[in-house]
């Protein structure tokens, strides 16, 4: 059996390098990081688990940078995203990031893709065309 870890790494948690070393030393198969590019101040989309949105959603480290650090200090630990919010990226830039991380990690990267659940987060990214003159801060005009 292979067991991996998924964690919201933030500026308040363990560092990616320390966590990756500890996981590899203990025989874990991988480290998977979620992505939230940002959490809009005004959000009407309900949190899928119910209740208030946990604070780590607004503090999440960039998964590609964090996994790059993890790759640099490990040799066998699998690395992946769980998930990459693909619609929130320029496709060429994202492909370059993915290929670079996979190459530098020696082929240990697994790309998890998804769209996400936060409508406002998706609507306010550069790839969606927002924000621009038509963006009111709470929705399209």
HELIX and SHEET records of a PDB file:
HELIX    1   1 UNK A   16  UNK A   25  1                                  10    
HELIX    2   2 UNK A   55  UNK A   58  5                                   4    
HELIX    3   3 UNK A   63  UNK A   72  1                                  10    
HELIX    4   4 UNK A   86  UNK A   88  5                                   3    
HELIX    5   5 UNK A   91  UNK A  104  1                                  14    
HELIX    6   6 UNK A  119  UNK A  123  1                                   5    
HELIX    7   7 UNK A  126  UNK A  128  5                                   3    
SHEET    1   A 4 UNK A   4  UNK A   7  0                                        
SHEET    2   A 4 UNK A  30  UNK A  33  1                                        
SHEET    3   A 4 UNK A  78  UNK A  81  1                                        
SHEET    4   A 4 UNK A 109  UNK A 110  1                                        
SHEET    1   B 2 UNK A  84  UNK A  85  0                                        
SHEET    2   B 2 UNK A 113  UNK A 114  1                                        
END                                                                             
